Amino acid sequence: MKFIDEARIEVIAGDGGNGCASFRREKFRPFGGPDGGDGGKGGSIYVVADRNINTLVDFRYSKTHHARNGEPGRGSDCYGKGAEDVYMRMPVGTLIVDDVSGEIIADLTEHGQTELLAQGGEGGWGNIHFKTSTNRAPRQKTEGKEGQRRTLRLELKVLADVGLLGMPNAGKSTFITAVSNAKPKIADYPFTTLHPNLGVVRVSHEKSFVIADIPGLIEGAAEGAGLGHQFLRHLARTGLLLHIVDLSGFDEKVDPVKEAKALVKELEKYDEELLNKPRWLVLNKLDVVDEAERKKIVKDFVKRMAWKGPVFEISALNREGCQDLVNAIYLHLEEKRTSEQRAEETSMTEEARGINSIDPDDPRFKILED
């Protein structure tokens, strides 16, 4: 299936049915009075997050989505039938934005999450609502309201705990194959990865995390060089970035430090928030480097890079050092989850204390004097 991670669609909710102005016509009841019913409600359009869908390809070719209108009211106190609501299924991780105002309509982060996209119009009133003691034969009625109409921009951001960054042929696909169940295309030419790949990394039977591999970045990606940098959106939800660097030295004309710094600049151009995410340096393809020179090459790279964060030395091809990296990643993610959970519990406790506390200046709690 072709991977599509963005689309524009138009959603049009149904209009409400018009109310009816009618009078009862029965034998022996010459003054039956008004009996015009209300119009039915127009159908609304909802979106449902579905983890079994992983692309927006259905919405790339199906641009407009309608809901039916409500039926008009009729005589004999007959109300119009309301239209059925429309439910569209989209991948978990989809961000839905109003294309005109820029307002975020929905952010689908959980399977089964349901959000309203366009509200159906209310049905109009029939003349039975306008009968009074002084107006016994009302001819007033109201028309149904129009359904909401929106142009929406859909952006799919994959849900992963860890994201891989690197130049083309840095070994990202080989790494994700070595540590997870993902099977991306691997070849000896650049840009073999054309769309994000997700893999589940099993640390143990009950411990796992999700890792995402995106197409490689090159200098000038912000200006459209290579595959551009639009795939960086898939790293927005990750909690940790692995910057994978090729230290094999196959091409003497390529300076790995210059490439690594160029990638950091591309991150900065795209989103400063993404740049500030926790990022680890992973030096890859060290199996082809002479062991006597390995420490010197790594030390020189880290010094020239002025890197202050964690550094890992691996060979994704023969999986050397990969397990230690996986264990460190899982420990980091668990510490982060624990910290976030504690912060949430503390916040809830403080909120509860605030609710239960009594303000002595509040007149409702002052003790009445005898």
Buried (B, 14 or more C-beta within 10 A) or exposed (E): EEEBBBBEBBBBBBBBBBBBBBBBEEEEEEEEEBBBBBBBBBBBBBBBBBEEBBBBBBBBEEEEBBBBBBBBBBBEBBBBBBBEBBEBEBBBBBBBBBBEEEEEBBBBBEEEBEBBBBBBBBBBBBBBBBBEEEEEEBEBBBBBBBBBEBEBBBBBBBBBBBBBBBBBBBBBBBBBBBBBEBEBEBEEEBEBBEBBBBBEBBBEEEEBBBBBBBBBBBBBBBEEEBBBBBBBBBBBBBBBBBBBBBBBBEEEEEEBBEBBBBBBBBBEBBBEEBBEBBBBBBBBBBBEBEEEEBEEBBEEBBEBBEBEEBBBBBBBBEBBBBEEBBEBBBEBBEEBEEEEEEEEEEEEEEEEEEEEEEEEEEEEEEEEEE
